[in-house]
């Protein structure tokens, strides 16, 4: 999802002079300390017809707390929001574990006593290194993939 400058907190953005970041990392209005994403959800998703009910929460679809564009927000029950958050945390921890496994395998493989590396050994080391890179830097890989011809064929609107 592309970041819309009008709905993204950035200190350089002159529209954000009435907003600051709270301890939890969410943009809030300086005067009232109310969450910007909840205000935007009330204004655009609920059309100012009602307030958020008890047990309702506003979720950032892309996971970026600074992106409060209406297209990036969804209103969920507390239970559903908790399920999504729990799954995302589990996946982040799994990615960290995968990176650690790649790193350990790479180190063990690279520093073995037998230094007669066949072509297959070099391919395995390259793949381990590539897997480690992808798990640590998914945003860079995503940007690279968006420049490929195959991605442009599959997603012509981007």
Backbone as a chain_set.jsonl record, in Angstrom:
{"seq": "XXXXXXXXXXXXXXXXXXXXXXXXXXXXXXXXXXXXXXXXXXXXXXXXXXXXXXXXXXXXXXXXXXXXXXXXXXXXXXXXXXXXXXXXXXXXXXXXXXXXXXXXXXXXXXXXXXXXXXXXXXXXXXXXXXXXXXXXXXXXXXXXXXXXXXXXXXXXXX", "coords": {"N": [[0.844, -1.174, 0.0], [0.653, 2.138, -0.915], [2.092, 4.996, 0.634], [0.211, 7.72, 1.63], [0.831, 11.068, 1.574], [-0.688, 13.021, 2.891], [-1.872, 11.648, 4.94], [0.068, 10.587, 6.59], [2.324, 10.375, 9.218], [4.996, 12.5, 9.516], [7.779, 14.308, 10.461], [8.703, 16.246, 8.738], [6.534, 16.868, 7.257], [4.406, 19.506, 6.778], [1.737, 19.465, 7.51], [1.596, 18.025, 9.783], [2.021, 19.499, 12.081], [0.399, 19.734, 14.274], [0.415, 17.358, 15.482], [1.855, 14.728, 17.446], [4.043, 12.05, 18.528], [3.061, 9.428, 20.639], [3.975, 7.53, 23.661], [3.561, 4.897, 22.924], [4.059, 4.889, 20.263], [2.158, 5.832, 18.494], [0.609, 8.322, 16.428], [-0.703, 11.24, 17.921], [-3.007, 13.887, 18.679], [-1.674, 17.011, 19.638], [-2.979, 18.793, 21.403], [-5.275, 17.475, 22.534], [-4.457, 14.888, 22.978], [-5.627, 12.708, 21.791], [-5.923, 9.763, 19.803], [-4.859, 9.81, 16.471], [-5.433, 7.946, 14.453], [-7.776, 6.768, 15.377], [-9.503, 8.935, 15.315], [-9.542, 9.452, 12.552], [-10.695, 7.067, 11.682], [-13.217, 7.314, 12.863], [-14.122, 9.598, 11.492], [-13.969, 8.938, 8.685], [-14.489, 6.151, 8.288], [-16.647, 5.518, 9.939], [-18.223, 7.584, 9.267], [-18.836, 9.783, 10.904], [-21.107, 9.056, 12.268], [-21.352, 7.537, 14.573], [-19.622, 6.795, 17.66], [-16.67, 4.81, 18.36], [-17.476, 1.613, 19.539], [-17.501, 0.007, 22.788], [-15.078, -2.453, 23.043], [-14.384, -2.398, 20.392], [-11.753, -1.894, 18.081], [-9.259, -0.042, 16.263], [-7.471, -1.072, 13.52], [-4.305, -1.068, 11.911], [-3.806, -1.867, 8.682], [-1.456, -2.29, 7.152], [0.33, -2.454, 9.187], [1.829, -0.288, 9.933], [2.11, 2.157, 12.204], [2.255, 4.853, 11.786], [0.933, 5.396, 9.474], [-2.014, 6.566, 8.82], [-4.002, 6.547, 6.907], [-7.332, 6.373, 5.625], [-7.836, 4.103, 3.99], [-6.065, 2.323, 4.998], [-6.951, 1.582, 7.423], [-9.012, -0.385, 9.588], [-11.921, -1.368, 11.302], [-12.158, -3.463, 14.016], [-13.278, -6.149, 16.161], [-12.207, -6.401, 19.573], [-11.312, -8.963, 20.152], [-10.829, -10.113, 17.574], [-8.86, -8.346, 16.69], [-6.856, -8.887, 18.538], [-6.286, -11.547, 17.847], [-5.192, -11.196, 15.264], [-2.967, -9.582, 15.863], [-1.54, -11.298, 17.552], [-0.907, -13.355, 15.775], [0.698, -11.955, 13.922], [2.869, -11.227, 15.575], [3.809, -13.777, 16.176], [4.636, -14.602, 13.627], [6.657, -12.707, 13.152], [8.487, -13.442, 15.151], [9.044, -16.006, 14.246], [10.298, -15.407, 11.819], [12.605, -14.183, 12.827], [13.722, -16.371, 14.137], [14.162, -18.044, 11.937], [16.092, -16.529, 10.597], [18.164, -16.72, 12.435], [18.679, -19.486, 12.363], [19.529, -19.718, 9.681], [21.85, -18.144, 9.859], [23.441, -19.557, 11.752], [23.709, -22.028, 10.391], [25.061, -21.145, 8.136], [27.469, -20.169, 9.273], [28.487, -22.533, 10.46], [28.802, -24.098, 8.175], [30.506, -22.538, 6.609], [32.85, -22.415, 8.08], [33.906, -24.963, 8.324], [36.354, -27.581, 8.651], [37.276, -28.848, 6.308], [38.294, -27.473, 3.445], [37.809, -27.837, 0.773], [35.812, -26.907, -1.41], [33.131, -27.887, -3.267], [31.182, -27.237, -6.244], [28.502, -27.577, -5.56], [28.567, -27.145, -2.803], [29.19, -24.435, -2.755], [26.895, -23.378, -3.921], [25.005, -24.054, -1.978], [25.913, -22.511, 0.209], [25.583, -19.963, -0.916], [22.762, -19.934, -1.198], [22.003, -20.145, 1.498], [23.033, -17.723, 2.454], [21.517, -15.949, 0.883], [18.933, -16.569, 1.826], [19.202, -15.682, 4.477], [19.632, -12.945, 4.032], [17.156, -12.215, 2.843], [15.396, -12.75, 4.967], [16.239, -10.9, 6.86], [16.154, -8.405, 5.587], [13.433, -7.771, 4.371], [12.047, -5.623, 3.188], [13.795, -4.423, 1.364], [14.122, -6.499, -0.444], [11.496, -6.706, -1.356], [11.199, -4.216, -2.67], [13.078, -4.567, -4.7], [11.95, -6.756, -6.054], [9.622, -5.598, -7.069], [10.567, -4.219, -9.223], [11.057, -6.025, -11.184], [10.364, -7.653, -14.341], [8.487, -9.729, -14.3], [6.948, -9.181, -11.994], [5.747, -6.793, -12.788], [4.174, -7.712, -14.856], [2.39, -9.37, -13.501], [1.239, -7.583, -11.676], [-0.014, -5.108, -13.007], [-1.023, -2.57, -12.328], [0.607, -1.319, -10.488]], "CA": [[0.0, 0.0, 0.0], [1.453, 3.346, -1.004], [1.862, 5.968, 1.7], [-0.363, 8.979, 1.199], [1.502, 12.077, 2.381], [-1.635, 13.748, 3.729], [-2.287, 10.795, 6.05], [1.225, 9.88, 7.105], [3.068, 11.23, 10.131], [6.394, 12.748, 9.214], [8.12, 15.615, 11.023], [8.916, 17.173, 7.631], [5.235, 17.183, 6.679], [3.853, 20.675, 7.488], [0.392, 19.174, 8.004], [1.71, 17.29, 11.039], [2.477, 20.375, 13.154], [-0.495, 19.613, 15.433], [0.47, 15.948, 15.872], [3.096, 14.218, 18.015], [4.04, 10.599, 18.722], [2.976, 9.076, 22.058], [4.93, 6.518, 24.128], [3.308, 3.639, 22.219], [4.442, 5.046, 18.868], [1.025, 6.26, 17.681], [0.393, 9.767, 16.335], [-1.819, 11.792, 18.7], [-3.112, 15.337, 18.589], [-0.933, 17.624, 20.738], [-3.844, 19.457, 22.381], [-6.206, 16.57, 23.22], [-3.794, 13.589, 23.159], [-6.453, 11.653, 21.201], [-5.274, 9.044, 18.71], [-5.212, 10.287, 15.134], [-6.045, 6.87, 13.66], [-9.166, 6.583, 15.84], [-10.262, 10.084, 14.798], [-9.723, 9.231, 11.115], [-11.672, 5.98, 11.549], [-14.531, 7.895, 13.185], [-14.504, 10.551, 10.459], [-14.1, 8.381, 7.336], [-15.071, 4.803, 8.259], [-17.958, 5.561, 10.591], [-18.903, 8.765, 8.706], [-19.232, 10.626, 12.037], [-22.438, 8.658, 12.703], [-21.282, 7.005, 15.928], [-18.278, 6.608, 18.201], [-16.27, 3.408, 18.475], [-18.135, 0.925, 20.654], [-16.612, -0.729, 23.687], [-14.699, -3.726, 22.43], [-13.944, -2.177, 19.013], [-10.431, -1.296, 17.949], [-8.862, 0.331, 14.905], [-6.268, -1.822, 13.132], [-3.554, -0.613, 10.738], [-3.696, -3.03, 7.807], [-0.06, -2.525, 6.784], [1.119, -2.571, 10.405], [2.574, 0.952, 10.148], [1.349, 3.022, 13.103], [2.31, 6.23, 11.302], [0.083, 5.482, 8.291], [-3.412, 6.595, 9.266], [-4.898, 6.75, 5.764], [-8.562, 5.583, 5.807], [-7.741, 2.811, 3.306], [-5.167, 1.475, 5.777], [-7.569, 1.334, 8.725], [-10.201, -1.233, 9.638], [-12.456, -1.493, 12.659], [-12.296, -4.869, 14.385], [-13.549, -6.424, 17.569], [-10.967, -6.56, 20.341], [-10.905, -10.359, 20.02], [-10.239, -10.292, 16.247], [-7.622, -7.568, 16.655], [-5.886, -9.641, 19.328], [-5.886, -12.709, 17.044], [-4.304, -10.728, 14.194], [-1.715, -9.132, 16.48], [-0.83, -12.481, 18.038], [-0.365, -14.051, 14.604], [1.793, -11.153, 13.382], [4.015, -11.37, 16.475], [4.321, -15.13, 15.999], [5.356, -14.628, 12.356], [7.895, -11.942, 13.311], [9.408, -14.27, 15.922], [9.453, -17.095, 13.369], [11.278, -14.848, 10.888], [13.856, -14.008, 13.57], [14.267, -17.712, 14.353], [14.677, -18.496, 10.641], [17.337, -15.812, 10.352], [19.179, -17.294, 13.32], [19.026, -20.803, 11.814], [20.339, -19.463, 8.492], [23.157, -17.645, 10.275], [24.189, -20.66, 12.371], [24.057, -22.983, 9.333], [26.076, -20.496, 7.302], [28.734, -20.152, 10.021], [28.989, -23.908, 10.569], [29.187, -24.562, 6.851], [31.625, -21.746, 6.093], [34.075, -22.603, 8.857], [34.27, -26.369, 8.519], [37.79, -27.789, 8.445], [37.566, -29.26, 4.94], [38.104, -26.287, 2.615], [37.669, -28.199, -0.631], [34.411, -26.65, -1.696], [32.641, -28.239, -4.599], [30.193, -26.279, -6.746], [27.274, -27.748, -4.78], [28.794, -26.468, -1.534], [29.102, -22.985, -2.997], [25.476, -23.073, -4.148], [24.328, -24.134, -0.675], [26.314, -21.323, 0.976], [24.91, -18.82, -1.531], [21.342, -19.988, -0.847], [21.897, -19.803, 2.92], [23.257, -16.285, 2.562], [20.347, -15.302, 0.294], [17.828, -16.722, 2.779], [19.476, -14.789, 5.601], [19.4, -11.583, 3.552], [15.716, -12.029, 2.66], [14.718, -12.717, 6.265], [16.618, -9.695, 7.605], [15.792, -7.203, 4.831], [12.317, -8.054, 3.457], [11.625, -4.423, 2.457], [14.703, -4.251, 0.228], [13.784, -7.552, -1.403], [10.211, -6.336, -1.938], [11.439, -3.133, -3.638], [13.776, -5.158, -5.84], [11.006, -7.598, -6.794], [8.67, -4.743, -7.778], [11.204, -3.712, -10.439], [11.233, -7.098, -12.16], [9.343, -7.728, -15.392], [7.438, -10.655, -13.886], [6.066, -8.481, -11.06], [4.963, -5.823, -13.551], [3.165, -8.467, -15.628], [1.386, -9.866, -12.557], [0.596, -6.415, -11.041], [0.178, -3.99, -13.951], [-1.467, -1.28, -11.807], [1.656, -0.712, -9.643]], "C": [[0.889, 1.237, 0.0], [1.081, 4.304, 0.116], [1.322, 7.25, 1.101], [0.176, 10.068, 2.128], [0.549, 12.815, 3.312], [-2.036, 12.955, 4.971], [-1.116, 9.992, 6.612], [2.013, 10.827, 7.999], [4.532, 11.292, 9.714], [6.699, 14.152, 9.726], [8.329, 16.669, 9.942], [7.595, 17.618, 7.004], [4.622, 18.364, 7.439], [2.45, 20.444, 8.038], [0.423, 18.49, 9.365], [2.166, 18.18, 12.199], [1.573, 20.327, 14.385], [-0.479, 18.195, 16.005], [1.835, 15.641, 16.482], [2.954, 12.704, 18.192], [3.994, 10.309, 20.22], [3.966, 7.966, 22.406], [4.771, 5.187, 23.407], [3.666, 3.707, 20.739], [3.322, 5.461, 17.937], [0.965, 7.781, 17.595], [-0.85, 10.169, 17.14], [-1.829, 13.301, 18.489], [-2.467, 15.953, 19.831], [-1.86, 18.188, 21.817], [-4.711, 18.481, 23.177], [-5.596, 15.223, 23.58], [-4.64, 12.423, 22.646], [-5.729, 11.058, 19.997], [-5.787, 9.519, 17.357], [-5.924, 9.191, 14.353], [-7.484, 6.6, 14.101], [-10.046, 7.719, 15.348], [-10.55, 9.899, 13.312], [-10.745, 8.119, 10.868], [-13.08, 6.497, 11.824], [-15.018, 8.779, 12.043], [-14.815, 9.886, 9.122], [-14.752, 7.0, 7.296], [-16.465, 4.773, 8.872], [-18.789, 6.755, 10.132], [-19.494, 9.67, 9.778], [-20.6, 10.263, 12.595], [-22.46, 8.129, 14.128], [-19.832, 6.923, 16.365], [-17.928, 5.117, 18.142], [-16.957, 2.805, 19.691], [-17.087, 0.315, 21.569], [-16.317, -2.08, 23.04], [-14.304, -3.602, 20.978], [-12.578, -1.498, 19.016], [-10.15, -0.999, 16.487], [-7.52, -0.323, 14.616], [-5.642, -1.204, 11.899], [-3.263, -1.839, 9.868], [-2.239, -3.329, 7.461], [0.869, -2.612, 7.993], [1.919, -1.329, 10.742], [1.719, 1.912, 10.967], [1.295, 4.464, 12.611], [1.443, 6.462, 10.073], [-1.373, 5.408, 8.73], [-4.369, 6.957, 8.13], [-6.136, 5.875, 5.952], [-8.527, 4.218, 5.135], [-6.866, 1.823, 4.072], [-5.77, 1.102, 7.13], [-8.799, 0.445, 8.577], [-10.634, -1.34, 11.098], [-12.741, -2.966, 12.925], [-12.74, -4.988, 15.831], [-12.211, -6.615, 18.272], [-10.412, -7.974, 20.187], [-10.228, -10.611, 18.674], [-8.909, -9.544, 16.124], [-6.52, -8.291, 17.421], [-5.379, -10.847, 18.549], [-4.892, -12.305, 15.955], [-2.952, -10.328, 14.774], [-0.886, -10.316, 16.957], [-0.179, -13.223, 16.869], [0.817, -13.284, 14.011], [3.04, -11.259, 14.251], [4.65, -12.752, 16.329], [5.138, -15.221, 14.706], [6.663, -13.844, 12.437], [8.928, -12.758, 14.085], [9.911, -15.447, 15.092], [10.494, -16.616, 12.369], [12.629, -14.645, 11.575], [14.518, -15.362, 13.806], [14.854, -18.263, 13.058], [16.006, -17.82, 10.32], [18.466, -16.389, 11.197], [19.631, -18.666, 12.807], [19.903, -20.642, 10.576], [21.754, -19.038, 8.884], [24.017, -18.757, 10.871], [24.626, -21.663, 11.308], [25.163, -22.414, 8.444], [27.441, -20.522, 7.994], [29.327, -21.558, 10.114], [29.516, -24.415, 9.231], [30.436, -23.84, 6.354], [32.934, -22.041, 6.811], [34.394, -24.066, 9.152], [35.732, -26.565, 8.119], [38.147, -28.164, 7.012], [37.264, -28.089, 4.004], [38.04, -26.604, 1.13], [36.192, -28.098, -1.002], [34.094, -27.027, -3.138], [31.614, -27.187, -5.015], [28.892, -26.366, -5.957], [27.405, -27.061, -3.421], [28.653, -24.954, -1.68], [27.649, -22.554, -3.221], [24.722, -23.077, -2.826], [24.66, -22.912, 0.168], [25.623, -20.083, 0.414], [23.433, -18.784, -1.148], [21.12, -19.666, 0.636], [22.053, -18.3, 3.128], [22.055, -15.507, 2.015], [19.138, -15.393, 1.227], [17.987, -15.82, 3.985], [19.194, -13.348, 5.208], [17.907, -11.286, 3.423], [15.0, -11.928, 4.0], [15.046, -11.463, 7.056], [16.126, -8.43, 6.907], [14.628, -7.451, 3.869], [11.882, -6.832, 2.644], [12.498, -4.187, 1.228], [14.374, -5.272, -0.856], [12.476, -7.215, -2.109], [10.383, -5.236, -2.991], [12.129, -3.665, -4.886], [12.808, -5.96, -6.703], [10.015, -6.76, -7.586], [9.243, -4.187, -9.077], [11.362, -4.79, -11.513], [10.087, -7.113, -13.162], [8.18, -8.626, -14.976], [6.455, -9.969, -12.946], [5.17, -7.5, -11.803], [3.903, -6.498, -14.409], [2.029, -8.9, -14.7], [0.584, -8.711, -11.962], [0.745, -5.203, -11.935], [-0.195, -2.632, -13.385], [-0.405, -0.598, -10.955], [2.641, 0.079, -10.467]], "O": [[1.784, 1.358, 0.836], [-0.083, 4.414, 0.5], [1.907, 7.803, 0.171], [-0.009, 9.99, 3.342], [0.941, 13.197, 4.415], [-2.493, 13.539, 5.954], [-1.288, 8.856, 7.055], [2.335, 11.945, 7.597], [5.206, 10.271, 9.58], [5.947, 15.086, 9.449], [8.153, 17.86, 10.199], [7.545, 18.628, 6.301], [4.343, 18.239, 8.631], [2.019, 21.158, 8.943], [-0.608, 18.385, 10.031], [2.652, 17.665, 13.206], [1.952, 20.834, 15.441], [-1.259, 17.87, 16.9], [2.846, 16.22, 16.086], [1.866, 12.153, 18.024], [4.78, 10.863, 20.987], [4.715, 7.512, 21.541], [5.733, 4.427, 23.287], [3.589, 2.701, 20.035], [3.497, 5.451, 16.718], [1.241, 8.464, 18.581], [-1.899, 9.531, 17.053], [-0.809, 13.909, 18.167], [-2.685, 15.479, 20.946], [-1.567, 18.077, 23.007], [-4.864, 18.651, 24.387], [-6.153, 14.491, 24.398], [-4.401, 11.276, 23.021], [-5.02, 11.754, 19.272], [-6.993, 9.616, 17.131], [-6.908, 9.461, 13.664], [-8.322, 6.24, 13.275], [-11.206, 7.5, 15.001], [-11.665, 10.155, 12.856], [-11.564, 8.217, 9.954], [-14.023, 6.161, 11.107], [-16.188, 8.722, 11.666], [-15.812, 10.224, 8.485], [-15.497, 6.704, 6.361], [-17.354, 4.082, 8.376], [-19.931, 6.92, 10.561], [-20.553, 10.261, 9.569], [-21.203, 11.059, 13.316], [-23.47, 8.255, 14.822], [-18.922, 6.975, 15.538], [-18.795, 4.276, 17.902], [-17.008, 3.427, 20.752], [-15.935, 0.129, 21.178], [-17.223, -2.755, 22.551], [-13.92, -4.599, 20.367], [-12.296, -0.639, 19.851], [-10.722, -1.618, 15.589], [-6.558, -0.155, 15.364], [-6.342, -0.853, 10.949], [-2.546, -2.745, 10.292], [-1.825, -4.488, 7.475], [2.072, -2.821, 7.834], [2.626, -1.314, 11.749], [0.714, 2.423, 10.475], [0.39, 5.214, 12.979], [1.239, 7.607, 9.67], [-1.901, 4.324, 8.98], [-5.404, 7.586, 8.349], [-6.007, 4.734, 6.397], [-9.121, 3.268, 5.645], [-6.923, 0.619, 3.822], [-5.146, 0.373, 7.901], [-9.523, 0.511, 7.584], [-9.803, -1.395, 12.004], [-13.459, -3.627, 12.174], [-12.599, -4.055, 16.622], [-11.208, -6.949, 17.641], [-9.2, -8.168, 20.102], [-9.176, -11.248, 18.621], [-7.955, -10.047, 15.53], [-5.368, -8.301, 16.985], [-4.185, -11.147, 18.577], [-3.882, -12.976, 15.744], [-1.908, -10.696, 14.234], [0.333, -10.334, 16.784], [0.965, -13.666, 16.968], [1.824, -13.886, 13.639], [4.149, -11.371, 13.729], [5.873, -12.887, 16.354], [6.203, -15.839, 14.684], [7.669, -14.259, 11.861], [10.105, -12.772, 13.727], [11.069, -15.845, 15.216], [11.463, -17.324, 12.092], [13.675, -14.902, 10.98], [15.736, -15.488, 13.688], [15.919, -18.879, 13.071], [16.934, -18.463, 9.83], [19.594, -16.528, 10.724], [20.823, -18.972, 12.817], [20.906, -21.342, 10.429], [22.734, -19.515, 8.312], [25.193, -18.882, 10.529], [25.775, -22.107, 11.31], [26.086, -23.128, 8.054], [28.449, -20.858, 7.372], [30.52, -21.753, 9.877], [30.55, -25.08, 9.17], [31.318, -24.453, 5.751], [34.008, -21.931, 6.219], [35.081, -24.367, 10.128], [36.274, -25.788, 7.332], [39.235, -27.821, 6.547], [36.099, -27.752, 3.794], [38.205, -25.704, 0.306], [35.437, -29.067, -0.918], [34.714, -26.542, -4.084], [31.228, -26.341, -4.208], [28.248, -25.347, -5.709], [26.445, -26.457, -2.941], [28.068, -24.286, -0.827], [27.232, -21.49, -2.762], [23.893, -22.201, -2.58], [23.765, -22.333, 0.784], [25.134, -19.246, 1.172], [22.907, -17.724, -0.809], [20.153, -18.988, 0.984], [21.301, -17.684, 3.883], [21.627, -14.522, 2.616], [18.406, -14.418, 1.4], [17.007, -15.251, 4.467], [18.579, -12.607, 5.975], [17.445, -10.226, 3.846], [14.093, -11.111, 4.157], [14.222, -11.001, 7.845], [15.721, -7.478, 7.576], [14.816, -7.351, 2.657], [11.396, -6.986, 1.523], [11.997, -3.797, 0.174], [14.352, -4.944, -2.042], [12.353, -7.413, -3.318], [9.792, -5.304, -4.068], [11.801, -3.26, -6.001], [12.834, -5.863, -7.93], [9.603, -7.166, -8.673], [8.493, -3.732, -9.94], [11.763, -4.485, -12.637], [8.985, -6.648, -12.873], [7.023, -8.321, -15.265], [5.246, -10.154, -13.084], [3.983, -7.38, -11.499], [2.847, -5.918, -14.661], [0.855, -8.811, -15.06], [-0.624, -8.841, -11.762], [1.568, -4.335, -11.644], [0.267, -1.616, -13.904], [-0.507, 0.606, -10.717], [3.582, 0.653, -9.92]]}, "num_chains": 1, "name": "protein.A"}
